[in-house]
Amino acid sequence: MSRKNRESGGLVFSTEFGKMCPGCGEAASQCCCKDDEDVLTGDGVVRVSRETKGRKGKGVTLITGVPLAGKELKDLAKKLKQKCGVGGAIKDRVIEIQGDHRDLLVEELKKFGWVVKKAGG
């Protein structure tokens, strides 16, 4: 066990509760520290960019800085994927939409009243 783990006493799994949150020590299903943490961090700008790194040349559109969390973020991602007619995922509060749909997504996100910038050539 590393020194850091011993010092923090970080319980990560319990046979009684399953996964444990390292932040608050509660069961992951009852943890609320992730939901509350920094929903409105950053500069308040939603950024839409394109990336191909680690995807064997396949491009995805990334949406970062959305001031939503949890179920609201999932619902937004679902609507955007349906609008584009493609799949996608949410990873670390970043919405990934398969393909290059930057123009369409910028217009859709502006309808929510957010400041949206198109980034990434």
Residue, then its C-alpha position, 0 to 999 in steps of 0.5 A: m500500500s502506498r504511503k499516501n493511501r495509508e495516511s489518508g485512510g481512503l476506504v474505496f470498497s466496503t462489502e457492506f456498501g460497495k464503492m465508497c466515495p474518497g471525498c466524504g467516505e459515504a457509499a458512492s450511491q449516497c455521495c453528494c459531494k460530486d454533484d455539488e462540486d464546482v458546477l459553475t467552474g471556469d469562465g462561464v463559456v461553453r466550448v465546442s471543439r473537435e478532437t481525434k486523439g486516441r481514436k484512430g483518426k475518428g473525430v468527435t465533437l467535445i462540449t466543455g464548460v456546460p453549467l449542468a451536472g448529473k441527470e441534467l447533463k445526461d439529458l442534454a447529451k441525449k438531446l444533442k446526440q438525437k439532434c445530430g443522429v449519432g452516438g456519444a458519451i459523457k466523460d468527466r463532465v465533457i460531452e463527446i458527440q461522434g463526428d464533426h457537428r460543431d456548427l449544429l451544436v453551437e446553434e443548439l447550445k445558444k438556444f439555452g442562452w449560454v455563451v458558446k465558442k467554437a474552438g479547434g480548427 
